[in-house]
Amino acid sequence: MASPMRSLVSDYSRYVESFRRFLNNSTEHQCMQEFLDNKLPGIIARIGDKKSEIKILSIGGGAGEIDLHILSKVQAQYPGVPIKNEVVEPNAEQIAKYKEVVAKSSNLENIKFAWHKETASEYKNRIMEKKELHKWDFIHMIQMLYYVKDIPATLKFFHSLLATNAKILIIVVSGTSGWDKLWKKYGSRLPRDDLCQYITATDLTQMMDNLGIKYECHDLPSTMDISDCFIDGNENGALLLDFLTETCNFNTTAPPDLKAEIMKALQEPEFSVKKDGKVLFNNNLSFIVVEA
Ligand SMILES: C[S@@+](CC[C@H](N)C(=O)[O-])C[C@H]1O[C@@H](n2cnc3c(N)ncnc32)[C@H](O)[C@@H]1O
């Protein structure tokens, strides 16, 4: 008998590997870098005004690649000003990778790093207990709010930590992405884990409207090359399919009818475009900039 379907995050090392494959087969980080190059300088233009140190809080910073890109933009905006960069990241492997990247990078002399091995809510509870409610000049939450249980409470709490002229940058998949359609159409038949929720920028902006939090939302196109998913026995395709469905070993554990439906749907224009013999899944991203 086939094993039952289970959520991908229940096997953390497979999750990390499939996330790596996703990054290698998508324009996810290129899309973020384009936004950071073109828009971030304007967004952070005033965050450090009249400050002797710029304080940055990274929530779910992962292995730090995007974090370092952000730091280089802050350094360019405020040359020589000391920066404190604290990272809230529950995964020890990710923290170890982040530290390696920092050790190998140059031009970080004016930055003090600190890592907290905890979730956003553990961080919140700890600093509330200790009454250490420091203010921050820039807080970012990049592709991580899916893993937070109480999103409105998290948004409200981090918003309350913003200093004068400070901003929050949130990146999540856009409501126009294939993810939104995939979750709406098949989410109820895929394994759910209370560690991961299906949310898009449309859900987040609605929550912020309800909380009276002001924001601006920018959308940028991004794609994920899922062509390998349609090649039988292809290991890369199997890991990408796990990432898409958030299911561990989807290929071997999904009921055949569900698998057939999803494989067919993924090639339809609602989800993907076909270009140069490739199937490109719509991975559009939204960049939400929150004001203090
Ligand atoms: C999809 S990765 C994104 C990493 C990085 N920000 C990027 O965009 O490349 C999500 C990250 O959030 C972290 N994470 C998961 N649950 C979290 C939580 N409750 N609080 C903070 N971070 C969390 C994960 O360990 C992982 O490093």
The ligand as a Gaussian input file, in Angstrom:
#p B3LYP/6-31G(d) Opt

LIG

0 1
 C       11.474000      30.196000       2.413000
 S       12.731000      30.502000       3.566000
 C       13.199000      32.159000       3.137000
 C       14.605000      32.491000       3.502000
 C       15.086000      33.849000       3.030000
 N       14.372000      34.935000       3.689000
 C       14.985000      33.948000       1.508000
 O       14.046000      34.568000       1.004000
 O       15.832000      33.366000       0.828000
 C       11.835000      30.730000       5.090000
 C       12.701000      30.918000       6.302000
 O       11.867000      31.229000       7.424000
 C       12.314000      30.477000       8.535000
 N       11.158000      30.311000       9.445000
 C       10.249000      29.302000       9.474000
 N        9.332000      29.504000      10.434000
 C        9.661000      30.680000      11.034000
 C        9.078000      31.432000      12.108000
 N        7.989000      31.002000      12.731000
 N        9.698000      32.574000      12.489000
 C       10.814000      33.007000      11.838000
 N       11.380000      32.345000      10.789000
 C       10.823000      31.195000      10.399000
 C       12.816000      29.174000       7.932000
 O       13.680000      28.463000       8.795000
 C       13.499000      29.656000       6.660000
 O       14.835000      29.988000       6.869000

